[in-house]
Amino acid sequence: MFRSPREAGIVLRHLRENAGLTQATLAEQAGVSKRWLVNFENGKPSVDMSMVMDVFATLGFAFDIVDDRLDEVE
């Protein structure tokens, strides 16, 4: 789970590295530029959400909505 662009970039970098892909390879497979991917992995907050979804989907992941208010109850 992530709550910020920075956290999302860290998660993506981890998934990409675990898949054994370079930034250039993932960018090409996902249809984004390497510069865009570098910016996203570094937490740039102004990224295009559809591109974010495309990159995660290329790695076989999707988004799920989590009600984090449940953390407040516990």
MARSELO-63469 format. One record per residue (C-alpha): x, y, z; residue number from 1; chain. Coordinates in steps of 0.05 Angstrom, whole numbers. Example, Ala and Ser with C-alpha at 12.3 -4.5 7.8 and 13.67 -1.06 7.14 Angstrom:
<zanus>
<zanu x="246" y="-90" z="156" dodren="1" bator="A"/>
<zanu x="273" y="-21" z="143" dodren="2" bator="A"/>
</zanus>
This chain:
<zanus>
<zanu x="0" y="0" z="0" dodren="1" bator="A"/>
<zanu x="23" y="70" z="-13" dodren="2" bator="A"/>
<zanu x="-4" y="139" z="4" dodren="3" bator="A"/>
<zanu x="40" y="187" z="-34" dodren="4" bator="A"/>
<zanu x="74" y="193" z="-102" dodren="5" bator="A"/>
<zanu x="141" y="181" z="-68" dodren="6" bator="A"/>
<zanu x="116" y="116" z="-36" dodren="7" bator="A"/>
<zanu x="86" y="94" z="-103" dodren="8" bator="A"/>
<zanu x="153" y="106" z="-137" dodren="9" bator="A"/>
<zanu x="189" y="65" z="-85" dodren="10" bator="A"/>
<zanu x="140" y="8" z="-93" dodren="11" bator="A"/>
<zanu x="146" y="10" z="-169" dodren="12" bator="A"/>
<zanu x="223" y="10" z="-166" dodren="13" bator="A"/>
<zanu x="221" y="-51" z="-119" dodren="14" bator="A"/>
<zanu x="173" y="-88" z="-166" dodren="15" bator="A"/>
<zanu x="214" y="-70" z="-227" dodren="16" bator="A"/>
<zanu x="279" y="-93" z="-196" dodren="17" bator="A"/>
<zanu x="247" y="-158" z="-171" dodren="18" bator="A"/>
<zanu x="224" y="-170" z="-243" dodren="19" bator="A"/>
<zanu x="296" y="-161" z="-266" dodren="20" bator="A"/>
<zanu x="278" y="-103" z="-312" dodren="21" bator="A"/>
<zanu x="318" y="-40" z="-325" dodren="22" bator="A"/>
<zanu x="282" y="27" z="-326" dodren="23" bator="A"/>
<zanu x="292" y="30" z="-402" dodren="24" bator="A"/>
<zanu x="262" y="-39" z="-413" dodren="25" bator="A"/>
<zanu x="201" y="-26" z="-369" dodren="26" bator="A"/>
<zanu x="190" y="42" z="-400" dodren="27" bator="A"/>
<zanu x="190" y="12" z="-469" dodren="28" bator="A"/>
<zanu x="143" y="-45" z="-450" dodren="29" bator="A"/>
<zanu x="95" y="3" z="-415" dodren="30" bator="A"/>
<zanu x="96" y="55" z="-471" dodren="31" bator="A"/>
<zanu x="125" y="111" z="-429" dodren="32" bator="A"/>
<zanu x="191" y="148" z="-435" dodren="33" bator="A"/>
<zanu x="250" y="129" z="-392" dodren="34" bator="A"/>
<zanu x="252" y="201" z="-366" dodren="35" bator="A"/>
<zanu x="179" y="195" z="-343" dodren="36" bator="A"/>
<zanu x="194" y="129" z="-308" dodren="37" bator="A"/>
<zanu x="255" y="158" z="-273" dodren="38" bator="A"/>
<zanu x="214" y="218" z="-249" dodren="39" bator="A"/>
<zanu x="159" y="172" z="-224" dodren="40" bator="A"/>
<zanu x="207" y="127" z="-187" dodren="41" bator="A"/>
<zanu x="236" y="189" z="-155" dodren="42" bator="A"/>
<zanu x="168" y="211" z="-129" dodren="43" bator="A"/>
<zanu x="150" y="267" z="-177" dodren="44" bator="A"/>
<zanu x="79" y="286" z="-156" dodren="45" bator="A"/>
<zanu x="53" y="310" z="-223" dodren="46" bator="A"/>
<zanu x="50" y="245" z="-262" dodren="47" bator="A"/>
<zanu x="-7" y="222" z="-308" dodren="48" bator="A"/>
<zanu x="-49" y="171" z="-271" dodren="49" bator="A"/>
<zanu x="-64" y="131" z="-334" dodren="50" bator="A"/>
<zanu x="10" y="123" z="-345" dodren="51" bator="A"/>
<zanu x="20" y="102" z="-273" dodren="52" bator="A"/>
<zanu x="-33" y="48" z="-282" dodren="53" bator="A"/>
<zanu x="-2" y="26" z="-348" dodren="54" bator="A"/>
<zanu x="67" y="16" z="-316" dodren="55" bator="A"/>
<zanu x="40" y="-24" z="-257" dodren="56" bator="A"/>
<zanu x="-4" y="-65" z="-305" dodren="57" bator="A"/>
<zanu x="58" y="-81" z="-347" dodren="58" bator="A"/>
<zanu x="87" y="-113" z="-285" dodren="59" bator="A"/>
<zanu x="22" y="-151" z="-272" dodren="60" bator="A"/>
<zanu x="-6" y="-108" z="-217" dodren="61" bator="A"/>
<zanu x="-71" y="-69" z="-208" dodren="62" bator="A"/>
<zanu x="-98" y="-19" z="-158" dodren="63" bator="A"/>
<zanu x="-144" y="-34" z="-100" dodren="64" bator="A"/>
<zanu x="-180" y="17" z="-57" dodren="65" bator="A"/>
<zanu x="-168" y="8" z="17" dodren="66" bator="A"/>
<zanu x="-207" y="43" z="72" dodren="67" bator="A"/>
<zanu x="-151" y="66" z="116" dodren="68" bator="A"/>
<zanu x="-200" y="94" z="167" dodren="69" bator="A"/>
<zanu x="-201" y="22" z="193" dodren="70" bator="A"/>
<zanu x="-131" y="36" z="220" dodren="71" bator="A"/>
<zanu x="-161" y="91" z="264" dodren="72" bator="A"/>
<zanu x="-209" y="43" z="299" dodren="73" bator="A"/>
<zanu x="-156" y="-8" z="319" dodren="74" bator="A"/>
</zanus>
